[in-house]
Amino acid sequence: MLFVIHALDQADAAAKRATHYPAHKAFLATAPDYGVKIVMSGPLVADDGQTPVGSHFVVEVADRKSAETFHHADPFFKAGVWNDSTVTAFLKRIG
């Protein structure tokens, strides 16, 4: 089943994001350990096209609990980089 993880950064998250990025990137490589296949992921950016303002993932997992467990284990989540996040089931129609 597909889920979208949509996470918006705290207003002052730039320094935390930079500090925890290596751990976040390494964590993403462990997705299969959580039963997660990352279909796509990347930073959400400001209108300048470069300044990170959050993160977006489409993941394939068995159920919502697996998606949430993966999301909550992310170093960005643990470090408080994200202010608000949602995990929402997703039906792919095109693409």
Backbone as CSV, one residue per row, in Angstrom:
resi,resn,N_x,N_y,N_z,CA_x,CA_y,CA_z,C_x,C_y,C_z
1,MET,0.847,-1.172,0.000,0.000,0.000,0.000,0.892,1.233,0.000
2,LEU,0.457,2.273,-0.700,1.233,3.513,-0.752,0.755,4.501,0.308
3,PHE,1.725,5.220,0.870,1.451,6.301,1.800,2.316,7.495,1.440
4,VAL,1.778,8.684,1.657,2.526,9.922,1.504,2.870,10.425,2.898
5,ILE,4.140,10.717,3.096,4.594,11.374,4.323,4.945,12.794,3.925
6,HIS,4.225,13.746,4.463,4.403,15.169,4.138,4.773,15.876,5.430
7,ALA,5.973,16.434,5.474,6.481,17.026,6.720,7.008,18.421,6.459
8,LEU,6.484,19.386,7.199,6.923,20.778,7.070,7.887,21.114,8.202
9,ASP,8.955,21.829,7.852,9.991,22.187,8.820,9.513,23.206,9.849
10,GLN,10.160,23.174,11.022,10.028,24.246,11.996,10.533,25.534,11.338
11,ALA,10.095,26.672,11.793,10.513,27.950,11.206,12.026,28.147,11.277
12,ASP,12.652,27.635,12.305,14.091,27.839,12.504,14.889,26.549,12.274
13,ALA,14.445,25.716,11.349,15.004,24.373,11.212,16.267,24.277,10.366
14,ALA,16.687,25.330,9.697,17.808,25.228,8.749,19.059,24.629,9.387
15,ALA,19.449,25.112,10.545,20.667,24.604,11.200,20.482,23.156,11.644
16,LYS,19.314,22.830,12.221,19.042,21.449,12.636,19.037,20.516,11.424
17,ARG,18.434,20.970,10.349,18.369,20.165,9.124,19.776,19.856,8.635
18,ALA,20.632,20.861,8.587,22.011,20.670,8.120,22.780,19.728,9.046
19,THR,22.612,19.904,10.338,23.310,19.073,11.316,22.912,17.605,11.200
20,HIS,21.632,17.347,11.019,21.119,15.978,11.040,20.984,15.349,9.649
21,TYR,21.348,16.092,8.602,21.197,15.559,7.251,21.992,14.267,7.017
22,PRO,23.261,14.179,7.425,23.980,12.912,7.188,23.280,11.703,7.840
23,ALA,22.777,11.872,9.061,22.073,10.774,9.735,20.753,10.459,9.025
24,HIS,20.054,11.497,8.583,18.796,11.311,7.845,19.052,10.527,6.562
25,LYS,20.075,10.924,5.816,20.403,10.254,4.557,20.776,8.783,4.802
26,ALA,21.575,8.533,5.824,21.950,7.151,6.164,20.716,6.353,6.578
27,PHE,19.830,6.987,7.325,18.600,6.319,7.763,17.758,5.863,6.580
28,LEU,17.651,6.693,5.560,16.831,6.345,4.402,17.315,5.052,3.743
29,ALA,18.601,4.788,3.828,19.152,3.539,3.266,18.694,2.311,4.053
30,THR,18.190,2.513,5.266,17.723,1.395,6.087,16.227,1.131,5.911
31,ALA,15.583,1.810,4.982,14.137,1.654,4.784,13.702,0.193,4.690
32,PRO,14.433,-0.664,3.946,13.998,-2.069,3.877,13.951,-2.767,5.245
33,ASP,14.779,-2.322,6.181,14.747,-2.897,7.533,13.412,-2.633,8.219
34,TYR,12.696,-1.607,7.773,11.389,-1.236,8.320,10.246,-1.780,7.464
35,GLY,10.587,-2.564,6.435,9.568,-3.059,5.521,9.054,-1.981,4.588
36,VAL,9.897,-0.976,4.333,9.511,0.188,3.544,10.284,0.219,2.239
37,LYS,9.564,0.459,1.169,10.188,0.769,-0.114,9.914,2.244,-0.391
38,ILE,10.963,3.037,-0.532,10.780,4.444,-0.853,10.565,4.550,-2.361
39,VAL,9.368,4.987,-2.744,9.032,5.145,-4.155,9.650,6.431,-4.679
40,MET,9.547,7.487,-3.898,10.221,8.744,-4.199,10.284,9.575,-2.935
41,SER,11.292,10.440,-2.883,11.422,11.326,-1.737,12.264,12.526,-2.130
42,GLY,12.129,13.570,-1.346,12.940,14.752,-1.582,12.472,15.897,-0.715
43,PRO,13.261,16.962,-0.710,12.892,18.113,0.102,11.803,18.946,-0.562
44,LEU,10.943,19.501,0.257,10.046,20.558,-0.191,10.865,21.840,-0.119
45,VAL,10.702,22.714,-1.103,11.518,23.929,-1.142,10.650,25.173,-1.270
46,ALA,11.234,26.295,-0.855,10.580,27.592,-0.997,10.509,27.952,-2.484
47,ASP,9.829,29.023,-2.787,9.664,29.447,-4.173,10.977,29.794,-4.862
48,ASP,12.054,29.928,-4.093,13.359,30.167,-4.728,13.909,28.895,-5.363
49,GLY,13.243,27.762,-5.115,13.642,26.497,-5.698,14.809,25.822,-5.009
50,GLN,15.287,26.391,-3.898,16.458,25.831,-3.236,16.352,25.711,-1.720
51,THR,15.701,26.640,-1.073,15.653,26.655,0.383,14.699,25.578,0.895
52,PRO,15.216,24.574,1.629,14.338,23.516,2.145,13.313,24.059,3.136
53,VAL,12.080,23.600,2.998,11.012,23.966,3.934,10.287,22.738,4.471
54,GLY,10.741,21.549,4.064,10.104,20.329,4.524,10.584,19.134,3.728
55,SER,9.863,18.037,3.879,10.208,16.792,3.195,8.935,16.110,2.729
56,HIS,9.075,15.336,1.640,7.941,14.625,1.073,8.402,13.231,0.645
57,PHE,7.659,12.230,1.035,7.982,10.850,0.689,6.732,10.161,0.161
58,VAL,6.905,9.299,-0.801,5.889,8.320,-1.155,6.544,6.976,-0.855
59,VAL,5.904,6.209,0.025,6.473,4.928,0.444,5.473,3.807,0.205
60,GLU,6.016,2.645,-0.070,5.194,1.444,-0.202,5.458,0.578,1.015
61,VAL,4.399,0.307,1.768,4.499,-0.465,3.014,3.254,-1.332,3.177
62,ALA,3.304,-2.227,4.142,2.172,-3.120,4.385,0.954,-2.384,4.940
63,ASP,1.204,-1.370,5.794,0.093,-0.703,6.474,0.548,0.638,7.052
64,ARG,-0.415,1.393,7.560,-0.145,2.711,8.135,0.852,2.627,9.296
65,LYS,0.695,1.643,10.151,1.586,1.517,11.303,3.043,1.428,10.852
66,SER,3.307,0.683,9.795,4.671,0.571,9.277,5.178,1.910,8.759
67,ALA,4.327,2.654,8.061,4.714,3.976,7.561,5.010,4.923,8.716
68,GLU,4.174,4.906,9.737,4.363,5.784,10.893,5.611,5.400,11.687
69,THR,5.849,4.113,11.843,7.046,3.658,12.563,8.299,4.139,11.851
70,PHE,8.321,3.990,10.537,9.450,4.467,9.736,9.624,5.978,9.894
71,HIS,8.558,6.717,9.751,8.610,8.183,9.853,9.122,8.630,11.225
72,HIS,8.624,8.027,12.278,9.009,8.426,13.634,10.443,8.035,13.992
73,ALA,11.022,7.097,13.260,12.412,6.695,13.493,13.408,7.590,12.755
74,ASP,12.917,8.436,11.859,13.794,9.303,11.065,14.515,10.298,11.981
75,PRO,15.831,10.462,11.804,16.572,11.439,12.615,16.007,12.857,12.532
76,PHE,15.442,13.245,11.399,14.814,14.572,11.307,13.617,14.662,12.245
77,PHE,12.821,13.599,12.326,11.675,13.581,13.230,12.150,13.663,14.675
78,LYS,13.125,12.825,15.021,13.632,12.769,16.394,14.282,14.079,16.831
79,ALA,14.921,14.787,15.884,15.613,16.036,16.210,14.683,17.246,16.205
80,GLY,13.433,17.051,15.823,12.496,18.172,15.807,12.678,19.097,14.615
81,VAL,13.214,18.582,13.512,13.337,19.402,12.303,11.950,19.749,11.781
82,TRP,11.052,18.780,11.816,9.711,18.980,11.270,8.753,19.514,12.329
83,ASN,7.983,20.501,11.954,6.976,21.105,12.815,5.674,20.318,12.752
84,ASP,5.291,19.979,11.556,4.006,19.321,11.332,4.200,18.254,10.266
85,SER,3.630,17.090,10.482,3.739,16.045,9.470,2.469,15.204,9.445
86,THR,2.206,14.661,8.265,1.055,13.789,8.093,1.484,12.524,7.351
87,VAL,0.802,11.448,7.646,0.974,10.185,6.929,-0.406,9.851,6.380
88,THR,-0.507,9.827,5.043,-1.805,9.680,4.391,-1.756,8.574,3.345
89,ALA,-2.739,7.693,3.355,-2.829,6.656,2.329,-3.001,7.317,0.967
90,PHE,-2.456,6.658,-0.078,-2.396,7.266,-1.403,-2.729,6.220,-2.464
91,LEU,-3.584,6.596,-3.401,-3.893,5.736,-4.548,-3.277,6.377,-5.782
92,LYS,-2.315,5.705,-6.360,-1.654,6.209,-7.563,-2.566,6.002,-8.772
93,ARG,-2.820,7.060,-9.514,-3.672,6.970,-10.708,-2.863,7.146,-11.995
94,ILE,-1.932,8.102,-12.005,-1.139,8.408,-13.194,0.313,8.518,-12.778
95,GLY,1.224,8.067,-13.652,2.641,8.252,-13.385,3.390,7.039,-13.108
